Amino acid sequence: MTGVGNGAVNENGPVNGRGAGAGGGSRRAAFWSALAAAVLGLACTVALVALLVWPGLSSARAIEIADGARVFAVPEAGVSVTPREGWAVRPTADGLLLHSPDRVLAVELTTAPEADVEAFFEQGAGDSAAVPVMSETLSSGLELRHVATGNGLTGVLDAPEGPLYIDAEVDASGWFEDYRPALSELVESIGADE
């Protein structure tokens, strides 16, 4: 053994773990490998959380609260709607999703090919295929065909640019009959774009 005290070295390496020997290097390499793995794991976790959370945040930012005067367009159908104050309006890929001020009634206005109209009514009627299709003319002159569902209404508005599907549903905390006037008022506010 050569030298005495801290950093003493013998022919087998450092004495008492100090100094630059093979044992200290392997511990340092293990530490840096573990640190790199932890940082990589943290980065992957942050990326995954961002991928899962970002769409929800961006759609939440897209929601607008109607003031009763603003007109919201559904350009694919050639119509627009003017919901009363307090309705939440969110654009979707093919239309609008509206929620009543208390968020119990959800109304989806979407567009789709004409060929899907009968399938839409069958899906909306569900097991009660004997439910009659009602037909009404709105104050705007547009024709609305609809069927009542268990907790809502499914309808097709013959819009200038193609059919506009109306799918209204009340969540479990409400009764559809209580929301008929609000839905009627909303549907009556739909008119052809000029």
Buried (B, 14 or more C-beta within 10 A) or exposed (E): EEEEEEEBBEEEEBBEEEBEBEEBEEEEEEEEEEEEEEEEEEEEEEEEEEEEEEEEEEEEEEEBEBEEEBEBEBEBBBBBBBBBEEBBBBBEEBBBBBBBBEEBBBBBBBBBEEEEBEEBBEEBBEEEEEBEBEEBEBEBEBEBBBBBBEBBBBBBBBBEBBBBBBBBBBEEEBEBEEBBEBBEEBBBBBBBBE
